Amino acid sequence: MKTRYLIYALSSLFLLGSCTDSVMDKINKDTHNPPEDMVPAKFQLTDAITSTAYSTLAGAYAWYVGSYTEQIFGTGNNQLMKAELRNRIETAASTTFNNEWNATYGNLQNIKQLMAKCSEGGMSPDYYDIKAMGEVLWVLTAETLTTLHGDIPYSQALDKNNYTPAIDKQESIYKDLCGRIDGAIGDLESAVTEFGGKSNAGSQDILFNGDLSQWLGFAYAVKAKVLVDGAFRYPENYAAAAIAAETAFDNGFAGASLGIFNGVSTDNSWAAYHWSRQYSGANGTVVDLLKTRNDDRLALYSCYGYDDYGYTIVMDESYPAPYAPAGDAALAQATVTVGFPAWFENGAATIDYISESELHFILAECLARTGKDATEHFKAGIKASFADMEEAAGEPGFFAPEDVDAYIATLPVTLEEIMVQKYLSETRDGQLYTYNDLRRCKAQGEEFIKLKNPNNTSGGRNQWPLRLPYGNSDVLSNPNVSAAFGSGNDAGSYLFTENIWLFGGNR
């Protein structure tokens, strides 16, 4: 009898254990976040397009840098106030850009996975068009990361088994990116022919809706940008960038921006940030350039403000500060006092990867530097900027075409004016690209934009960051990054003394 009960007990225990294992296997499955090898590459492309815009190009990187380039005034008595006053601790803290640092590397990891799936041995080896699209986004994202930080973890950074990746020299990263964009262009050219111009990504391509010709134009535009950023080290890049930009336009490039797709508009991150924090205003450096030129864009740049209750009002003469002189301490510490651009009130404004005006000015600069006539693209860049600003402000047709033509006729087509007009156009949402231009031109002994913030120097020391600090997650966990960042009183001090390699430094 006891033996029979023992057998029953053991049998029941065995069945219970089997049932428990089965149940636990199901419990441990995350059905909402399937493993990477189960997700088709085209769905990851959608995420890559979105993340490149929000995580890298139009987030805290741009909000802070906009103060450094003096295209935006930092106010609100908080983080951007500290940026405006060039608070050294805020500027150099590894925590300042930690979220963007992590998100950008996360985006690169996602892009790496989708490219692997579209390569030999992956789940979709014939979808090399999607791989090429990922490569374009990789180059734009990684190039932004290295131009902001200098030497960064790169070749080992996305190895899941390596928690302390080495830091790569910027020179090697730059050469890798140049090779990658050429490879992407080659694949896109082949894909345009093989797939009849329509991508395998279909509607998951929320940038160009699967139009491979537009992706090809975008790829050439990215190449032109990367070449110009490297032109201090490689002066021959100006001629090569001109060819790339011309080829982009030949392929119908008219800007690459995240906006309305299938009837649904994106939420512009600048507008969302402004509504939430009210930390960004119109900067006197930009206002002075616009006023000096009798530029009608002033009407959209310094036009809105808040009343005492926080409601948006159209700017009038009685408003306390339609704009703020760069570095003004009282206005930086104030709240709802400084006027701001109209596009901050439009949540449906597009987010640019590379705008049409940006590429026209890249081409105009390259033509001017190589002794060629830049007039056509100089004019086209200004017209595209006027159109972009009125669209972003939700005011299509705000500028009369004949007034824009009359304005352009007053301007000299010189290298200096090209760079000034490029600076003004990038005030809309191209601050990261302006940051590169300012540092590149300074390395070449040029100063086309006179920065006016008195806090850029203090006590005989430079307070204007020549680069941005690494993310705190790696400063704390990766000895290689920790050593580069420094410790104690020296932590982050190199940001104010050492240019990145592209612009004349050593790292």
C-alpha positions as CSV (number, residue, x, y, z in Angstrom):
1,M,0.0,0.0,0.0
2,K,2.7,2.5,1.0
3,T,4.6,1.6,-2.2
4,R,1.5,2.4,-4.4
5,Y,1.0,5.7,-2.7
6,L,4.7,6.5,-3.2
7,I,4.4,5.8,-6.9
8,Y,1.3,8.0,-7.2
9,A,3.1,10.8,-5.3
10,L,6.2,10.6,-7.5
11,S,4.0,10.5,-10.7
12,S,2.1,13.6,-9.5
13,L,5.3,15.4,-8.7
14,F,6.6,14.6,-12.2
15,L,3.5,15.8,-13.9
16,L,3.5,19.0,-11.8
17,G,7.1,19.7,-12.7
18,S,6.4,19.1,-16.4
19,C,3.4,21.4,-16.2
20,T,5.4,24.1,-14.4
21,D,8.2,24.0,-17.0
22,S,5.6,24.4,-19.8
23,V,3.9,27.3,-18.1
24,M,7.2,29.0,-17.2
25,D,8.4,28.7,-20.8
26,K,5.2,30.6,-21.9
27,I,5.6,33.1,-19.1
28,N,9.1,33.9,-20.1
29,K,8.2,34.7,-23.7
30,D,7.9,38.5,-24.4
31,T,5.2,38.5,-27.1
32,H,5.2,42.3,-27.3
33,N,9.0,42.5,-27.9
34,P,10.0,39.5,-30.0
35,P,13.6,38.6,-30.4
36,E,15.5,40.5,-33.1
37,D,15.8,37.5,-35.4
38,M,12.0,37.4,-35.7
39,V,11.5,41.0,-36.9
40,P,11.7,41.6,-40.6
41,A,14.2,44.3,-41.6
42,K,11.7,46.6,-43.1
43,F,10.0,47.1,-39.7
44,Q,13.4,48.0,-38.2
45,L,13.9,50.5,-40.9
46,T,10.8,52.4,-39.7
47,D,12.3,52.6,-36.3
48,A,15.7,53.7,-37.7
49,I,14.2,56.5,-39.6
50,T,12.3,57.7,-36.6
51,S,15.2,57.3,-34.1
52,T,17.7,59.1,-36.3
53,A,15.4,62.2,-36.3
54,Y,14.3,62.2,-32.6
55,S,17.2,60.6,-30.8
56,T,20.1,62.3,-32.6
57,L,19.2,65.2,-34.9
58,A,16.3,67.0,-33.1
59,G,16.7,66.4,-29.4
60,A,18.9,67.7,-26.6
61,Y,22.0,67.7,-28.8
62,A,20.3,70.3,-31.0
63,W,18.7,72.2,-28.1
64,Y,22.0,72.9,-26.4
65,V,24.0,73.4,-29.5
66,G,21.5,75.9,-30.7
67,S,22.6,78.1,-27.8
68,Y,26.3,77.5,-28.5
69,T,25.8,78.6,-32.1
70,E,23.7,81.5,-30.9
71,Q,20.8,80.6,-33.2
72,I,18.6,80.0,-30.2
73,F,18.6,81.8,-26.8
74,G,18.5,79.6,-23.8
75,T,16.1,80.8,-21.1
76,G,13.7,79.6,-18.5
77,N,16.1,79.6,-15.5
78,N,17.0,76.0,-16.0
79,Q,19.2,73.7,-18.2
80,L,19.2,76.0,-21.3
81,M,19.8,79.0,-19.1
82,K,22.9,77.3,-17.9
83,A,23.9,76.6,-21.5
84,E,23.3,80.2,-22.4
85,L,25.5,81.4,-19.5
86,R,28.1,78.8,-20.5
87,N,27.9,77.1,-17.1
88,R,31.1,75.0,-17.3
89,I,29.6,72.3,-15.0
90,E,26.5,71.9,-17.2
91,T,28.4,71.9,-20.4
92,A,31.0,69.3,-19.4
93,A,28.8,67.0,-17.3
94,S,28.7,63.4,-18.7
95,T,25.0,63.4,-17.6
96,T,24.0,66.2,-19.9
97,F,23.7,64.2,-23.1
98,N,23.6,60.7,-21.6
99,N,20.1,60.0,-23.0
100,E,21.0,61.0,-26.5
101,W,24.3,59.1,-26.3
102,N,22.5,55.9,-25.3
103,A,19.7,56.4,-27.8
104,T,22.0,57.0,-30.7
105,Y,24.0,53.9,-30.0
106,G,20.7,52.0,-29.6
107,N,19.7,53.2,-33.1
108,L,23.0,52.1,-34.5
109,Q,22.5,48.7,-33.0
110,N,19.1,48.5,-34.7
111,I,20.5,49.6,-38.0
112,K,23.3,47.0,-37.7
113,Q,20.7,44.3,-37.2
114,L,18.6,45.3,-40.2
115,M,21.7,45.4,-42.4
116,A,22.7,42.0,-41.3
117,K,19.3,40.6,-42.2
118,C,19.6,42.0,-45.7
119,S,23.1,40.6,-46.2
120,E,24.3,37.1,-47.2
121,G,23.2,34.6,-44.5
122,G,20.4,36.9,-43.3
123,M,16.6,36.3,-43.5
124,S,16.2,38.7,-46.5
125,P,19.5,38.6,-48.4
126,D,17.9,39.8,-51.6
127,Y,16.7,43.1,-50.0
128,Y,19.9,44.9,-50.5
129,D,18.0,48.1,-51.1
130,I,16.8,48.1,-47.5
131,K,20.4,47.4,-46.4
132,A,21.5,50.4,-48.4
133,M,18.9,52.6,-46.8
134,G,20.1,51.5,-43.4
135,E,23.6,52.3,-44.4
136,V,22.7,55.9,-45.4
137,L,21.1,56.3,-41.9
138,W,24.1,54.7,-40.3
139,V,26.5,57.2,-41.9
140,L,24.3,60.2,-41.1
141,T,23.9,59.1,-37.4
142,A,27.5,57.9,-36.8
143,E,29.0,61.0,-38.5
144,T,26.8,63.2,-36.3
145,L,28.0,61.3,-33.2
146,T,31.7,61.6,-34.0
147,T,31.5,65.2,-35.1
148,L,29.9,66.0,-31.7
149,H,32.2,63.9,-29.5
150,G,35.4,63.3,-31.4
151,D,37.0,59.8,-30.9
152,I,34.2,57.4,-29.8
153,P,33.7,53.7,-29.3
154,Y,32.9,52.5,-32.9
155,S,34.4,49.3,-34.3
156,Q,33.7,47.3,-31.1
157,A,30.8,49.4,-29.8
158,L,28.0,47.1,-30.8
159,D,29.5,43.8,-29.9
160,K,27.1,42.4,-27.3
161,N,29.9,40.3,-25.7
162,N,32.2,43.3,-25.2
163,Y,31.1,45.6,-22.4
164,T,34.2,47.8,-22.6
165,P,34.8,48.6,-26.3
166,A,37.9,50.5,-27.3
167,I,37.7,54.1,-28.5
168,D,38.4,54.5,-32.2
169,K,40.3,57.4,-33.7
170,Q,38.1,59.8,-35.6
171,E,40.3,59.5,-38.6
172,S,39.6,55.8,-39.0
173,I,35.9,56.4,-38.3
174,Y,35.7,59.1,-41.0
175,K,37.3,56.9,-43.6
176,D,34.9,54.0,-42.7
177,L,31.9,56.3,-43.2
178,C,33.2,57.6,-46.5
179,G,33.5,54.0,-47.7
180,R,30.1,53.1,-46.4
181,I,28.2,55.9,-48.1
182,D,29.9,55.0,-51.4
183,G,28.8,51.3,-50.9
184,A,25.2,52.5,-50.1
185,I,25.1,54.6,-53.3
186,G,26.3,51.6,-55.4
187,D,23.6,49.4,-54.0
188,L,20.9,52.0,-54.4
189,E,21.9,52.6,-58.1
190,S,21.6,48.8,-58.7
191,A,18.3,48.6,-56.8
192,V,16.7,51.4,-58.8
193,T,17.3,49.3,-61.9
194,E,16.5,45.9,-60.5
195,F,13.4,46.8,-58.5
196,G,12.0,49.4,-60.9
197,G,12.6,52.2,-58.5
198,K,10.3,50.8,-55.8
199,S,11.8,49.5,-52.6
200,N,11.0,46.2,-50.8
201,A,10.4,48.3,-47.7
202,G,7.1,49.6,-49.1
203,S,5.1,51.7,-46.7
204,Q,7.5,50.9,-43.8
205,D,9.7,53.6,-45.4
206,I,8.1,56.6,-43.8
207,L,10.7,58.9,-45.3
208,F,10.2,58.4,-49.0
209,N,7.5,55.7,-49.2
210,G,9.8,53.2,-50.9
211,D,11.0,55.6,-53.6
212,L,14.5,54.4,-54.3
213,S,15.4,57.4,-56.6
214,Q,14.7,59.7,-53.7
215,W,16.9,57.5,-51.4
216,L,19.6,57.7,-54.0
217,G,19.4,61.5,-54.0
218,F,19.4,61.5,-50.2
219,A,22.5,59.3,-50.2
220,Y,24.4,61.7,-52.4
221,A,23.3,64.6,-50.2
222,V,24.7,62.8,-47.1
223,K,27.9,62.1,-49.0
224,A,28.2,65.8,-49.8
225,K,27.7,66.7,-46.1
226,V,30.3,64.2,-44.9
227,L,32.8,65.4,-47.5
228,V,32.4,69.0,-46.5
229,D,32.8,68.2,-42.8
230,G,36.1,66.6,-43.7
231,A,37.4,69.3,-46.0
232,F,39.7,70.9,-43.5
233,R,41.7,67.6,-43.4
234,Y,41.1,66.9,-47.1
235,P,40.7,70.2,-49.1
236,E,40.0,68.2,-52.3
237,N,36.7,67.3,-50.7
238,Y,35.2,70.6,-51.7
239,A,35.3,69.6,-55.4
240,A,34.1,66.1,-54.6
241,A,31.3,67.4,-52.4
242,A,30.2,69.7,-55.3
243,I,29.9,66.7,-57.6
244,A,28.0,64.7,-55.0
245,A,25.5,67.6,-54.3
246,E,24.9,68.1,-58.0
247,T,24.3,64.4,-58.4
248,A,21.8,64.5,-55.6
249,F,19.8,67.3,-57.3
250,D,20.1,65.4,-60.6
251,N,18.3,62.5,-58.8
252,G,15.5,64.8,-57.8
253,F,16.6,65.6,-54.2
254,A,14.3,68.2,-52.7
255,G,15.1,67.7,-49.0
256,A,14.8,64.7,-46.6
257,S,12.5,65.4,-43.7
258,L,10.1,63.5,-41.4
259,G,6.7,65.0,-41.7
260,I,3.2,64.0,-42.8
261,F,3.0,60.3,-43.8
262,N,-0.3,58.6,-44.8
263,G,-2.2,61.6,-43.5
264,V,-0.6,61.5,-40.1
265,S,1.8,64.3,-39.1
266,T,4.8,63.7,-36.8
267,D,5.1,65.5,-33.5
268,N,7.9,68.1,-34.0
269,S,10.3,67.7,-31.1
270,W,11.3,71.3,-31.0
271,A,7.6,72.3,-30.6
272,A,7.0,69.6,-28.0
273,Y,10.0,70.7,-26.0
274,H,9.0,74.3,-26.2
275,W,5.5,73.7,-25.1
276,S,6.8,71.5,-22.2
277,R,9.7,73.7,-21.0
278,Q,9.6,77.1,-22.7
279,Y,13.4,77.2,-22.6
280,S,14.2,78.5,-26.1
281,G,13.9,82.0,-27.5
282,A,15.0,84.3,-30.3
283,N,18.7,85.1,-30.1
284,G,19.9,88.7,-30.8
285,T,22.8,87.3,-32.9
286,V,20.4,86.1,-35.5
287,V,18.1,89.1,-35.1
288,D,21.1,91.5,-35.8
289,L,22.0,89.6,-39.0
290,L,18.4,89.7,-40.2
291,K,17.9,93.4,-39.4
292,T,21.1,94.4,-41.1
293,R,19.9,92.8,-44.3
294,N,16.2,94.0,-44.0
295,D,15.4,90.3,-44.1
296,D,11.7,89.5,-43.9
297,R,12.3,86.2,-42.1
298,L,12.6,88.3,-38.9
299,A,8.8,88.4,-38.9
300,L,8.8,84.6,-38.3
301,Y,11.9,84.3,-36.2
302,S,11.0,86.8,-33.5
303,C,7.3,87.0,-33.5
304,Y,5.6,85.1,-30.7
305,G,5.7,85.4,-26.9
306,Y,3.8,84.5,-23.7
307,D,1.6,86.6,-21.5
308,D,1.6,86.4,-17.7
309,Y,-0.6,83.4,-17.8
310,G,1.5,81.5,-20.2
311,Y,-0.7,82.0,-23.3
312,T,0.8,82.5,-26.7
313,I,0.5,86.0,-28.0
314,V,1.5,87.6,-31.3
315,M,4.5,89.8,-30.6
316,D,3.9,93.6,-30.2
317,E,6.0,96.5,-29.2
318,S,4.8,96.3,-25.6
319,Y,6.2,92.8,-25.1
320,P,9.1,92.8,-22.6
321,A,11.7,91.1,-24.9
322,P,10.9,90.2,-28.5
323,Y,14.4,88.6,-28.5
324,A,17.4,88.4,-26.1
325,P,20.9,89.5,-26.7
326,A,23.2,86.5,-26.6
327,G,24.3,85.7,-23.1
328,D,22.0,88.1,-21.3
329,A,21.9,86.8,-17.8
330,A,18.6,88.5,-16.7
331,L,16.7,87.2,-19.7
332,A,18.3,83.7,-19.4
333,Q,17.0,83.5,-15.8
334,A,13.6,84.8,-16.7
335,T,10.5,82.8,-17.6
336,V,7.9,83.4,-20.4
337,T,9.6,86.6,-21.3
338,V,11.7,86.1,-24.4
339,G,10.0,86.0,-27.8
340,F,10.5,82.9,-30.0
341,P,10.2,81.6,-33.6
342,A,6.7,80.9,-35.1
343,W,7.7,77.3,-35.9
344,F,7.9,76.5,-32.2
345,E,4.1,76.8,-32.1
346,N,3.6,74.2,-34.9
347,G,3.7,70.6,-33.8
348,A,3.3,69.5,-37.4
349,A,6.5,71.2,-38.6
350,T,8.8,68.7,-40.3
351,I,12.1,67.5,-38.9
352,D,14.9,67.8,-41.4
353,Y,17.7,65.2,-42.0
354,I,19.1,67.4,-44.7
355,S,17.0,70.2,-46.0
356,E,16.9,71.4,-49.6
357,S,18.3,74.8,-48.6
358,E,21.2,73.0,-46.7
359,L,22.3,71.1,-49.8
360,H,22.0,74.2,-52.0
361,F,24.3,76.1,-49.6
362,I,26.7,73.2,-49.4
363,L,27.0,73.3,-53.2
364,A,27.2,77.1,-53.3
365,E,30.1,77.0,-50.8
366,C,31.9,74.3,-52.7
367,L,31.6,76.1,-56.0
368,A,32.8,79.4,-54.4
369,R,35.8,77.7,-52.9
370,T,36.8,76.1,-56.2
371,G,36.5,79.3,-58.2
372,K,33.2,78.5,-59.9
373,D,29.9,80.5,-60.1
374,A,27.7,79.9,-57.1
375,T,24.9,82.3,-57.9
376,E,22.3,79.7,-59.0
377,H,22.5,77.7,-55.8
378,F,23.0,80.7,-53.6
379,K,19.7,82.0,-54.8
380,A,18.0,78.6,-54.7
381,G,19.2,78.1,-51.1
382,I,17.7,81.4,-49.9
383,K,14.4,80.7,-51.7
384,A,14.2,77.2,-50.2
385,S,14.9,78.7,-46.7
386,F,12.1,81.2,-47.0
387,A,9.8,78.4,-48.1
388,D,10.9,76.1,-45.3
389,M,10.4,78.7,-42.6
390,E,6.9,79.7,-43.8
391,E,5.8,76.0,-44.1
392,A,7.3,75.1,-40.7
393,A,5.5,78.1,-39.1
394,G,2.2,76.9,-40.6
395,E,2.1,80.0,-42.8
396,P,2.4,78.9,-46.4
397,G,2.6,81.8,-48.8
398,F,3.6,84.2,-46.0
399,F,6.4,85.6,-48.2
400,A,5.6,87.1,-51.5
401,P,7.9,85.6,-54.2
402,E,8.7,89.0,-55.7
403,D,9.8,90.3,-52.3
404,V,12.1,87.3,-51.9
405,D,13.6,88.0,-55.3
406,A,14.1,91.7,-54.5
407,Y,15.8,90.7,-51.2
408,I,18.2,88.3,-53.0
409,A,19.1,91.0,-55.5
410,T,20.5,93.1,-52.6
411,L,23.0,90.4,-51.6
412,P,26.5,89.9,-52.8
413,V,27.3,86.4,-53.9
414,T,30.5,85.9,-51.8
415,L,31.8,83.1,-49.7
416,E,31.0,85.1,-46.6
417,E,27.4,85.8,-47.6
418,I,26.9,82.2,-48.5
419,M,28.0,81.1,-45.1
420,V,25.8,83.8,-43.4
421,Q,22.8,82.7,-45.4
422,K,23.5,79.1,-44.6
423,Y,23.6,80.0,-40.9
424,L,20.3,81.9,-41.1
425,S,18.6,79.0,-42.9
426,E,19.9,76.4,-40.4
427,T,18.3,78.5,-37.6
428,R,15.1,76.6,-38.4
429,D,16.5,73.2,-37.4
430,G,20.0,72.7,-38.6
431,Q,21.9,73.8,-35.6
432,L,24.1,70.7,-35.4
433,Y,25.3,71.4,-39.0
434,T,26.1,75.0,-38.1
435,Y,28.1,73.8,-35.1
436,N,30.3,71.8,-37.6
437,D,30.6,74.8,-40.0
438,L,31.7,77.2,-37.2
439,R,34.4,74.8,-36.1
440,R,35.5,73.9,-39.6
441,C,35.8,77.5,-40.7
442,K,37.6,78.5,-37.6
443,A,40.1,75.7,-38.2
444,Q,40.6,77.2,-41.7
445,G,41.2,80.7,-40.2
446,E,37.8,82.0,-41.1
447,E,35.1,83.7,-39.0
448,F,32.1,84.4,-41.1
449,I,29.7,84.4,-38.1
450,K,30.7,86.7,-35.2
451,L,29.5,85.0,-32.0
452,K,28.5,87.6,-29.5
453,N,27.8,85.8,-26.2
454,P,30.1,87.5,-23.7
455,N,30.1,84.2,-21.7
456,N,32.1,82.4,-24.4
457,T,35.2,83.4,-22.5
458,S,35.5,84.0,-18.8
459,G,38.6,84.8,-16.7
460,G,40.8,84.4,-19.7
461,R,39.5,80.8,-20.3
462,N,37.4,79.6,-23.2
463,Q,33.9,78.5,-22.2
464,W,32.6,77.7,-25.6
465,P,32.6,73.9,-26.1
466,L,34.8,72.6,-28.9
467,R,32.9,69.3,-28.6
468,L,30.4,67.6,-26.4
469,P,31.0,65.2,-23.4
470,Y,30.6,61.5,-23.5
471,G,27.5,59.9,-22.0
472,N,27.5,59.1,-18.4
473,S,26.7,55.4,-18.9
474,D,30.0,54.8,-20.6
475,V,32.0,57.2,-18.4
476,L,31.0,55.1,-15.4
477,S,31.2,51.6,-16.9
478,N,33.8,51.7,-19.7
479,P,37.4,52.3,-18.5
480,N,38.4,53.4,-22.0
481,V,35.8,56.2,-22.0
482,S,36.5,57.1,-18.4
483,A,40.2,57.6,-19.1
484,A,39.4,59.8,-22.1
485,F,36.9,61.8,-20.2
486,G,39.2,62.4,-17.2
487,S,38.5,62.5,-13.5
488,G,38.4,65.0,-10.6
489,N,38.9,68.6,-11.6
490,D,40.1,67.6,-15.0
491,A,36.9,65.7,-15.9
492,G,35.6,67.1,-19.2
493,S,38.1,69.9,-19.3
494,Y,39.4,68.9,-22.7
495,L,36.0,70.0,-24.2
496,F,37.2,73.6,-24.0
497,T,40.8,73.1,-25.2
498,E,41.0,70.3,-27.8
499,N,39.3,70.4,-31.2
500,I,38.1,67.2,-32.7
501,W,40.4,65.6,-35.3
502,L,38.3,66.7,-38.2
503,F,38.8,70.4,-37.2
504,G,42.4,70.3,-36.4
505,G,42.8,68.5,-33.1
506,N,44.2,65.1,-32.2
507,R,41.1,63.2,-31.0
